[in-house]
Amino acid sequence: MRRRSCLALSAALLPCFAGAAADEPLLLGITENLPPLNFADDNGAAQGFSVELLRLMTGLAGARLEVQVLPWQRAMQVVEATPQSLLFSLTRLPEREAQFQWVGPIAQRRILLYRLASRTDLNLSQLSDLGSARIGVVRDSAADRQLQAAGLKPGAQLEQGLDDATNVRKLLAGRMEYVALLDWAAAWNLRQLQLPYATLQPALEQDASKTYWFGLRPDADPALVKRLQQALDSLKRDGRFERLRQRYFR
């Protein structure tokens, strides 16, 4: 009798829970192919450390989430045009500060300039040594902007590609001398090509001073931004953040 009563009570509560879930804000997360942080699998589904982390955070913050993986330039355009959206994984730069409400940090960012290990003729102790050599970089990425700020020109010293995988293939084909990559992204992309990490040789550290964040639009509900930050802080305190990080960064 008690079991039937509990079942009846559960059934009676279901419409209330369904209504509450439907009333939760729907957040559109826009990201790029930057594995293992965020990427689309063979079926087009969003995967990666930042994607899983954001799903945990939105669940704790009482929000629903939809994630799309797009080329970086397109991803920025979609967020600019779409209310209730966020961009990730996003490097927090001074020129971007007012463009977003920030939640994070979520990961360290270490960008290196790599060359093929076989190109022992190449030496690069500073960017001014580049000469006529070219660096592959993702178009409109923070690394691209930083290299341009240092005086390098697209189409001359910079070979701009849609993503890291494209740039790695171009480097292997000899279409440029260097490529700008996160250290773990270099290892990831080489594994996809069944090549050892030793295929590439770090030539110069471009930047290790920044971190990745989630960036919500300036018109996002501040209360939602606060709940997301509180959710992230909670995940860091209870150990779930570190356990998730170890699955992707080992």
C-alpha positions in Angstrom: 0.0 0.0 0.0 2.9 2.3 0.9 4.6 1.5 -2.3 1.5 2.3 -4.4 1.1 5.6 -2.5 4.7 6.6 -3.2 4.3 5.7 -6.9 1.1 7.8 -7.0 2.9 10.7 -5.3 5.8 10.5 -7.7 3.4 10.5 -10.7 1.6 13.5 -9.2 4.8 15.4 -8.9 6.1 14.7 -12.4 4.2 17.5 -14.1 5.5 20.0 -11.6 9.1 18.9 -12.2 8.6 18.9 -16.0 7.2 22.4 -15.8 10.1 23.6 -13.6 12.6 22.1 -16.0 10.9 23.8 -19.0 11.1 27.1 -17.2 14.8 26.9 -16.7 16.8 29.3 -19.0 18.2 27.7 -22.1 21.9 28.6 -22.6 23.5 28.1 -26.0 27.1 27.2 -25.7 29.2 27.9 -28.8 32.6 26.4 -29.1 35.2 25.3 -31.7 37.3 22.2 -32.5 40.1 22.6 -29.9 40.6 19.1 -28.5 40.8 18.0 -25.8 39.1 21.1 -24.4 36.2 21.1 -26.8 35.5 19.3 -30.1 32.9 17.5 -32.2 33.1 13.7 -32.3 32.5 11.7 -35.5 28.8 12.1 -35.1 29.0 15.8 -34.7 28.3 15.8 -30.9 30.1 18.2 -28.7 32.8 16.5 -26.4 35.8 17.5 -24.4 36.8 18.8 -21.0 35.2 22.2 -21.2 32.0 20.7 -22.6 31.6 18.2 -19.8 32.5 20.9 -17.3 29.9 23.3 -18.6 27.2 20.6 -18.5 27.9 20.0 -14.9 27.9 23.7 -14.1 24.6 24.4 -15.9 23.0 21.4 -14.1 24.0 22.9 -10.7 23.0 26.4 -11.8 19.5 25.4 -12.8 19.9 26.0 -16.6 19.4 23.9 -19.7 22.3 23.7 -22.2 22.7 23.2 -25.9 26.2 23.1 -27.4 27.3 23.7 -31.0 30.8 23.3 -32.4 31.7 25.7 -35.2 34.8 27.2 -36.8 36.1 29.9 -34.4 35.3 32.9 -36.6 31.7 31.7 -37.1 31.4 30.8 -33.4 32.2 34.5 -32.5 29.6 35.7 -35.0 26.9 33.5 -33.7 27.4 34.6 -30.1 27.4 38.2 -31.1 24.0 37.7 -32.8 22.4 35.3 -30.3 21.0 36.3 -26.9 21.4 33.8 -24.0 24.6 32.4 -25.5 28.2 32.0 -24.4 31.6 31.4 -26.1 34.2 28.9 -24.9 37.0 28.1 -24.4 37.9 31.7 -24.4 41.2 33.3 -23.6 40.7 36.3 -21.3 42.5 39.3 -22.9 42.4 43.0 -22.1 40.7 43.9 -25.4 38.0 41.3 -24.7 37.3 42.3 -21.1 34.2 44.4 -21.8 32.8 42.1 -24.5 31.9 39.3 -22.1 30.8 38.4 -18.6 33.5 36.0 -17.4 33.1 32.6 -15.6 36.3 30.7 -14.7 39.1 30.1 -15.0 38.7 26.6 -16.4 42.2 25.7 -17.8 45.7 26.8 -18.2 46.9 28.0 -21.7 50.4 27.3 -22.8 51.1 28.2 -26.5 54.3 27.0 -28.1 55.7 27.5 -31.6 56.6 24.0 -33.0 58.7 22.9 -35.9 59.1 19.5 -37.4 61.8 17.6 -35.5 63.4 16.8 -38.8 63.9 20.5 -39.6 67.1 20.8 -37.7 68.0 23.7 -39.9 65.4 25.9 -38.2 66.3 27.9 -35.2 64.0 30.4 -33.5 65.1 32.1 -30.2 62.8 35.1 -30.7 60.1 36.2 -33.2 62.5 38.7 -34.8 64.6 35.7 -36.0 61.6 34.4 -38.1 62.9 35.9 -41.4 60.9 34.6 -44.4 59.6 31.6 -42.4 55.8 31.2 -41.8 53.8 30.3 -38.7 50.5 28.4 -38.9 47.9 29.8 -36.6 44.1 29.5 -36.2 42.4 32.6 -37.8 41.2 35.2 -35.3 42.4 33.1 -32.3 44.1 34.8 -29.4 47.4 33.4 -30.6 46.8 34.9 -34.0 46.0 38.3 -32.5 49.1 38.2 -30.3 51.4 37.4 -33.2 49.9 40.2 -35.3 50.3 42.5 -32.3 54.0 41.5 -32.4 54.2 42.8 -36.0 53.7 39.6 -38.0 51.4 39.9 -41.1 48.7 37.5 -42.3 49.6 36.1 -45.7 53.3 36.9 -45.1 54.7 35.5 -41.8 51.3 34.1 -40.7 49.5 31.2 -42.4 45.9 31.4 -41.1 43.9 28.1 -40.9 40.4 27.1 -39.7 41.7 24.9 -36.9 44.7 23.2 -35.3 44.3 19.9 -37.3 44.4 21.8 -40.6 47.6 23.7 -39.5 49.3 20.5 -38.3 48.6 18.8 -41.7 50.0 21.9 -43.5 53.2 21.8 -41.4 53.7 18.1 -42.1 53.2 18.9 -45.8 55.9 21.5 -45.7 53.6 24.5 -46.3 55.0 26.4 -43.4 58.0 26.2 -41.0 56.2 26.6 -37.6 52.8 26.1 -36.1 51.3 27.7 -33.0 49.7 25.1 -30.7 48.7 24.4 -27.1 51.2 21.8 -25.8 48.4 19.2 -25.1 46.7 20.1 -28.4 49.9 19.3 -30.3 50.0 15.8 -28.7 46.3 15.2 -29.3 46.5 16.1 -33.0 49.5 13.9 -33.6 47.8 11.0 -31.9 44.9 11.4 -34.3 47.4 11.0 -37.1 49.1 8.1 -35.4 52.3 10.0 -35.1 54.5 10.3 -32.0 54.7 13.5 -30.0 58.4 13.6 -30.9 57.4 14.4 -34.6 57.2 18.0 -33.4 59.9 20.0 -31.6 59.1 23.0 -29.5 61.0 26.0 -31.0 59.7 28.9 -28.9 57.3 29.5 -26.0 54.8 32.1 -27.3 52.7 32.6 -24.2 52.1 30.8 -20.9 50.6 33.7 -18.9 46.9 33.3 -19.6 44.0 31.0 -18.9 40.7 29.8 -20.5 37.3 31.0 -19.4 33.6 30.8 -20.4 32.4 34.1 -21.8 28.8 35.1 -21.6 27.3 38.1 -23.5 27.3 41.5 -21.8 23.5 41.4 -21.7 23.4 38.0 -19.9 21.4 37.8 -16.7 23.9 38.6 -13.9 22.2 36.2 -11.6 22.8 33.4 -14.0 26.4 34.4 -14.4 26.8 34.3 -10.6 25.2 30.9 -10.4 27.5 29.5 -13.0 30.5 30.8 -11.2 29.3 29.4 -7.9 28.7 26.1 -9.6 32.3 26.0 -10.9 33.7 27.0 -7.5 31.7 24.2 -6.0 33.0 21.6 -8.5 36.5 22.7 -7.7 35.9 22.4 -3.9 34.4 18.9 -4.0 37.0 17.4 -6.3 34.9 16.8 -9.4 36.7 19.5 -11.4 40.1 17.9 -10.7 38.9 14.4 -11.5 37.5 15.6 -14.8 40.7 17.5 -15.6 42.8 14.4 -15.0 40.7 12.4 -17.6 41.8 14.9 -20.3 45.1 16.3 -19.2 47.4 13.4 -18.4 
